[in-house]
Amino acid sequence: MKNKFLIGLIGLGIYINEQAKAYDWKQLNSKKIIHDQIGNFPVLLILSKDGQSFAAFKRSHKVKYSI
């Protein structure tokens, strides 16, 4: 199965390499940026300026980003 994003009313989910993880939309909305790892895959979630859309990226293990 390909990598996927699932968005619901209270959260969003990311599916990568046969592993999935859910995130609370309110937490992303308050933090604006979340560093995490799904299995061995480091990810970065960023809330857009409009507060209604997001982006997810593969990130380096060594780098932490901030807004």
C-alpha positions in Angstrom: 0.0 0.0 0.0 1.3 3.5 -0.8 1.9 6.2 1.8 -1.4 7.9 2.8 -2.8 10.7 4.8 -6.2 10.3 6.5 -8.0 13.4 7.8 -10.9 13.3 10.2 -12.8 15.9 12.2 -10.7 15.5 15.3 -7.4 14.3 13.9 -5.3 13.0 11.1 -3.4 9.9 10.3 -0.3 9.0 8.4 0.4 5.6 6.9 4.0 4.9 5.9 5.7 1.6 5.1 2.8 -0.5 6.6 2.8 1.5 9.8 0.2 4.1 10.9 0.0 6.8 13.4 -2.8 9.2 14.4 -2.4 12.8 15.5 -4.7 15.1 17.4 -5.7 18.0 15.2 -5.9 20.3 18.2 -2.3 19.5 19.2 -1.0 20.3 15.7 -3.1 23.5 15.7 -1.5 24.6 19.0 2.1 23.5 18.3 2.1 24.3 14.5 4.9 21.8 14.1 5.3 18.2 15.3 8.5 16.1 15.1 7.9 12.4 15.3 8.8 9.0 14.1 6.7 6.3 12.5 8.7 3.1 12.8 12.1 4.0 11.5 10.8 6.9 9.4 11.3 10.4 10.9 8.5 12.7 10.0 7.7 16.4 10.4 4.1 17.7 10.4 3.5 21.4 9.8 0.3 23.3 10.0 -0.3 25.8 7.2 -0.9 29.5 7.7 -4.6 29.0 7.0 -4.9 26.7 10.0 -6.9 24.2 8.0 -4.3 22.3 6.0 -1.0 20.6 6.8 2.1 19.1 5.2 4.1 16.1 6.2 7.7 15.5 5.3 10.4 13.0 5.8 13.1 14.7 8.0 16.7 14.1 9.0 17.3 12.2 12.2 19.7 14.9 13.3 17.7 18.1 12.5 15.0 19.7 14.5 12.9 22.4 12.9 11.0 25.3 14.5 8.7 28.1 13.6 
